[in-house]
Amino acid sequence: MTYNPKIHNRKRMRIEGYDYSKPSKHFITICCQNRVCLFGEIVDGKMILNDSGKMVEKWYFEIQNKYPDKRCLEMVIMPNHFHCVIENVDERYAQIRDVQTGTSLYGGPERWIPEFGIPERERPENEYGLHNKKYNATIPDAMDWFKTMTTNEYIRGVKNHNWKRFDKKLWQRSYHDRIINDDFAYMRIATYILKNPEKWDNDSMK
């Protein structure tokens, strides 16, 4: 899978009438404003995150704490853009806490819900109280929250840690959202995400 301007551009691609809160997997791509490289560099085909890149990674996995019926699956932070797969799961699944350790395509530890086979990346005890968690939010709701939280912390990084300044906005106004319809498509997209740094030299999003 290579960059396609009809797919990876900033135009919001939504299906009219589709319920973006129902169980489904979504392939998300978000670009930095003007595609400025802010989050680190590619060295020998591997992404080396700087402090702002590590900040983005932190807030990505906080999505599933804020929204317990979301699962943060494969993800890669590139110097100037971000790919991930987010899954909406049934609310009743999100309430289950009987878990055991497993592994993911992403390579990190997960918690695994045996009955339903739903992975949940292991995180420290989250800070969101009962009234701050949100169920049945849409994917756009979750991504708007993610963009807001990363932007706010990036601004603090500029002020306090001399992070590179951005032009008015950290992220482009919209993002690409592709609904993943089957396991084959999911495996193909997950592989694309994980191998993305290896293809940076030929990446049209540079």
NUTIDREN-85779 format. One record per atom (N, C-alpha, C): x, y, z; residue in three letters. Coordinates in steps of 0.2 Angstrom, whole numbers, plus 5000, padded with zeros to 4 digits. Example, Ala and Ser with C-alpha at 12.3 -4.5 7.8 and 13.67 -1.06 7.14 Angstrom:
# NUTIDREN-85779
506649725039ALA;506249785039ALA;506649845039ALA;506449895035SER;506849955036SER;506450005039SER;
This chain:
# NUTIDREN-85779
500449945000MET;500050005000MET;500450065000MET;500450114995THR;500850174995THR;500350234995THR;500650294996TYR;500250354997TYR;499850364991TYR;499150374992ASN;498750394987ASN;498350454989ASN;498450514985PRO;498150574987PRO;497450574987PRO;497050524984LYS;496350514984LYS;496150484991LYS;496650454994ILE;496450415001ILE;496750455007ILE;497350475006HIS;497750505012HIS;497750575012HIS;497350615008ASN;497350685008ASN;496850705014ASN;496850775015ARG;496550795021ARG;495750805021ARG;495450785015LYS;494750785014LYS;494450735019LYS;493950755023ARG;493550715027ARG;493150665023ARG;493250595024MET;492950545020MET;492450515025MET;491850525025ARG;491350495029ARG;490750465025ARG;490450415027ILE;489950385024ILE;489250415027ILE;488850445023GLU;488250475025GLU;487850425028GLU;487550435034GLY;487150395037GLY;487450335041GLY;488150325041TYR;488450275044TYR;488550285052TYR;488450235056ASP;488450245063ASP;489150235065ASP;489550285067TYR;490250285068TYR;490350265076TYR;489850245079SER;489950225086SER;489850145086SER;489650115081LYS;489450045081LYS;490050005081LYS;490049935083PRO;490649895083PRO;490949895076PRO;491649915075SER;491949915069SER;492649935070SER;493149915065LYS;493849945065LYS;493949995060LYS;494350045061HIS;494450105057HIS;495250115056HIS;495450125050PHE;496050145049PHE;496150215048PHE;496450255053ILE;496550325053ILE;497150345051ILE;497250405047THR;497850435045THR;497750515047THR;498150535051ILE;498150615052ILE;498850645051ILE;498850695047CYS;499450735045CYS;499550795049CYS;500250815051CYS;500350875054CYS;500250935049CYS;500050985052GLN;499951045048GLN;500551065043GLN;500451065037ASN;500951075032ASN;501451025031ASN;501250965034ARG;501750905034ARG;502450925037ARG;502450965042VAL;503050985045VAL;503250925050VAL;503950905050CYS;504150845054CYS;504250875061CYS;503850845065LEU;503850865072LEU;504050815077LEU;503950745076PHE;503950695081PHE;504550655081PHE;505050665077GLY;505650625078GLY;505950615071GLY;506350565070GLU;506650545063GLU;506650475062GLU;506750455056ILE;506850385054ILE;507650375053ILE;507850325057VAL;508550305056VAL;508550235055VAL;508850215049ASP;508950145047ASP;508250105047ASP;507750145044GLY;507150115044GLY;506750105050GLY;506950135055LYS;506550135062LYS;506450205064LYS;505850215067MET;505650285069MET;505850295076MET;506250345077ILE;506550365083ILE;506150425086ILE;505750415091LEU;505250465093LEU;505650515097LEU;505550585096ASN;505750635101ASN;505250635107ASN;505350685111ASP;504850695117ASP;504150705114ASP;504050745109SER;503350765107SER;503050695103SER;503450655100GLY;503250595097GLY;502950545103GLY;503350545108LYS;503150505114LYS;502550525117LYS;502450595117MET;501850625120MET;501250605115MET;501350605109VAL;500750575104VAL;500650505106VAL;501150465107GLU;501050395108GLU;500650385115GLU;500750425120LYS;500450425126LYS;499750435125LYS;499550495122TRP;498850505121TRP;498450465117TRP;498750425112TYR;498450375108TYR;498150325112TYR;498550295117PHE;498350245121PHE;497850265127PHE;497850335128GLU;497350355133GLU;496650355130GLU;496650355123ILE;495950355120ILE;495550295123ILE;495850235124GLN;495450185127GLN;495250185134GLN;495650235138ASN;495450245145ASN;494850295145ASN;494850345141LYS;494350395141LYS;493750365138LYS;493850325133TYR;493250295129TYR;493350215130TYR;493050185135PRO;493150115137PRO;492950065131PRO;492450085127ASP;492250045121ASP;492650055115ASP;493250085116LYS;493750095110LYS;494350045112LYS;494650025107ARG;495249985107ARG;495750015103ARG;496350035105CYS;496950055102CYS;497349995099CYS;497349985093LEU;497649925090LEU;498349955087LEU;498549925081GLU;499149945078GLU;499250025077GLU;499850045078MET;499950125077MET;500650135075MET;500750185071VAL;501450205070VAL;501450285070VAL;501950315073ILE;502050385073ILE;502550395068ILE;502450435063MET;502950455058MET;503250525059MET;503750545056PRO;503950615058PRO;503450675057PRO;502950665052ASN;502450715051ASN;501750685050ASN;501650625052HIS;500950595051HIS;500950535056HIS;500350515056PHE;500150465061PHE;499650415058PHE;499750355059HIS;499350295056HIS;499050255062HIS;498450235062CYS;498250185068CYS;497650155066CYS;497550095069VAL;496850065069VAL;496550065076VAL;495950095076ILE;495550095082ILE;494850055081ILE;494750025086GLU;494149975085GLU;493549995090GLU;492950005088ASN;492350015092ASN;492149945094ASN;492049935101VAL;491849865103VAL;491149875106VAL;490749825107ASP;490149825110ASP;490249845118ASP;489849895120GLU;489849925127GLU;489949865132GLU;489549815131ARG;489549765136ARG;490249725137ARG;490549725131TYR;491249695131TYR;491749735135TYR;491649805134ALA;492049855138ALA;492049845145ALA;491449825148GLN;491349815155GLN;491749755158GLN;491949705154ILE;492349645157ILE;493049665159ILE;493149635165ARG;493849645168ARG;494249585169ARG;493949525167ASP;494249465168ASP;494749445162ASP;495349465163VAL;495849465158VAL;496449425159VAL;496849415154GLN;497449375154GLN;497949405149GLN;498649395150THR;499149425146THR;499149395139THR;499249435134GLY;499349415127GLY;499749465123GLY;499849455117THR;500249495113THR;499949515107THR;500149575103SER;499849605098SER;500249605092SER;499949615086LEU;500349635080LEU;500849695081LEU;500649735085TYR;501049795087TYR;501649775091TYR;501649725094GLY;502249695098GLY;502249715105GLY;501749755108GLY;501749765115GLY;501349725119GLY;501349725125PRO;500949685129PRO;500249705129PRO;499749655129GLU;499049675129GLU;498749635135GLU;498149655137ARG;497649615141ARG;497149585136ARG;497049525137TRP;496649485132TRP;495949465136TRP;495449475133ILE;494749455135ILE;494649385132ILE;494749325136PRO;494649265132PRO;494049255129PRO;493449265132GLU;492849245130GLU;492649275123GLU;492849345122PHE;492749375116PHE;493349385111PHE;493949375114GLY;494549385110GLY;494649455108GLY;494549505113ILE;494649575112ILE;495249595115ILE;495749615112PRO;496349645115PRO;496349715118PRO;496649725123GLU;496649785126GLU;497349795129GLU;497749845125ARG;498449855127ARG;498549875134ARG;498949845138GLU;499049855145GLU;499249925146GLU;498949955151ARG;499050025153ARG;499050035161ARG;499450085164PRO;499350095171PRO;498650105172PRO;498450105179GLU;497750115181GLU;497550185178GLU;497050195175ASN;496850255172ASN;496650305177ASN;496650365174GLU;496450425179GLU;495750445178GLU;495350415174TYR;494750445172TYR;494150415177TYR;493850455180GLY;493350435185GLY;492750415181GLY;492250385184LEU;491650355181LEU;491250415177LEU;491250475179HIS;490850525176HIS;491250555170HIS;491950545170ASN;492350565164ASN;492450515158ASN;492250455160LYS;492250405154LYS;491650415150LYS;491750405143LYS;491250405139LYS;491150345135LYS;490550325135TYR;490350265131TYR;489950285125TYR;489950245119ASN;489550255113ASN;489750325110ASN;490350345111ALA;490550405107ALA;490750375100ALA;490750425095THR;490950405088THR;491650405087THR;491950375082ILE;492650385080ILE;492850455079ILE;492450495076PRO;492650565076PRO;492650605082PRO;492250585087ASP;492250615094ASP;492950595097ASP;493150535096ALA;493750515100ALA;494350545096ALA;494350555090MET;494950585086MET;494950655088MET;494350695088ASP;494350765090ASP;494650775097ASP;494550725102TRP;494750725109TRP;495550715108TRP;495750665104PHE;496450655104PHE;496850715101PHE;496550745096LYS;496950805093LYS;496950865098LYS;496450875101THR;496450925106THR;496950915112THR;496950855115MET;497450835120MET;498150845118MET;498250815112THR;498950815109THR;499150895108THR;498750925105THR;498850995103THR;499051035110THR;498551025115ASN;498651065121ASN;499351045124ASN;499550985124GLU;500150965127GLU;500750985123GLU;500650985117TYR;501251015112TYR;501351085114TYR;500851125114ILE;500851195116ILE;501251205122ILE;501151165127ARG;501551165134ARG;502251155132ARG;502351105128GLY;503051085126GLY;503451135123GLY;503051175119VAL;503451235115VAL;503651285121VAL;503151295125LYS;503251355130LYS;503851325135LYS;503751265137ASN;504251245143ASN;504851205141ASN;504851175135HIS;505351135133HIS;505651145126HIS;505451205124ASN;505751225117ASN;505651185111ASN;505051145111TRP;504851105106TRP;504751155100TRP;504851125094LYS;504851155088LYS;504051185087LYS;504051245085ARG;503351285084ARG;503051255078ARG;502351255078PHE;501951235072PHE;501551295070PHE;501351295064ASP;500951355061ASP;500251345062ASP;500051385067LYS;499351395069LYS;498951325072LYS;499051275068LYS;498751205070LYS;499351155071LYS;499251105075LEU;499751055076LEU;499551005070LEU;498850985069TRP;498650935065TRP;498250975059TRP;498250945053GLN;497750965048GLN;497050965050GLN;496650995047ARG;495951005049ARG;495550945050ARG;495650895045SER;495350835045SER;495750775045SER;495550715043TYR;495950655043TYR;495550605039TYR;495950555037HIS;495650505033HIS;495450445038HIS;494850425036ASP;494550365040ASP;494250315036ASP;494550255036ARG;494350205031ARG;494050145036ARG;493450125035ILE;493150065038ILE;493450005036ILE;493749965040ILE;494049895039ILE;493449845039ILE;493349815033ASN;492749775032ASN;492849695034ASN;493449675034ASP;493649605035ASP;494349595038ASP;494449535040ASP;495049515044ASP;495649525039ASP;495549505032PHE;496049505027PHE;496249585027PHE;495849625026ALA;495949695025ALA;496349725032ALA;496149695038TYR;496449715044TYR;497149695044TYR;497349635042MET;497949615042MET;498449645037MET;498149665032ARG;498549705027ARG;498649775029ARG;498149805032ILE;498249875035ILE;498749875041ILE;498649825045ALA;499149815051ALA;499849815049ALA;499949775044THR;500649765041THR;500949825038THR;500449855034TYR;500649925031TYR;500949975037TYR;500549975042ILE;500650025047ILE;501350005051ILE;501449945052LEU;502049925056LEU;502649935051LEU;502649925045LYS;503149925040LYS;503249995038LYS;502850045040ASN;502850115037ASN;503550145037ASN;503850145043PRO;504550175044PRO;505050155039PRO;505050085037GLU;505450055032GLU;505450085025GLU;504850115024LYS;504750145017LYS;504750225017LYS;505050255022TRP;505050325023TRP;505350355017TRP;505950335015ASP;506350365009ASP;505850375003ASP;505350335002ASN;504950334996ASN;504250354998ASN;504150385004ASP;503550405006ASP;503350475003ASP;502750475000SER;502550534996SER;502250585002SER;502150565008MET;501950605013MET;502450645016MET;503150635014LYS;503650675017LYS;503650745015LYS;
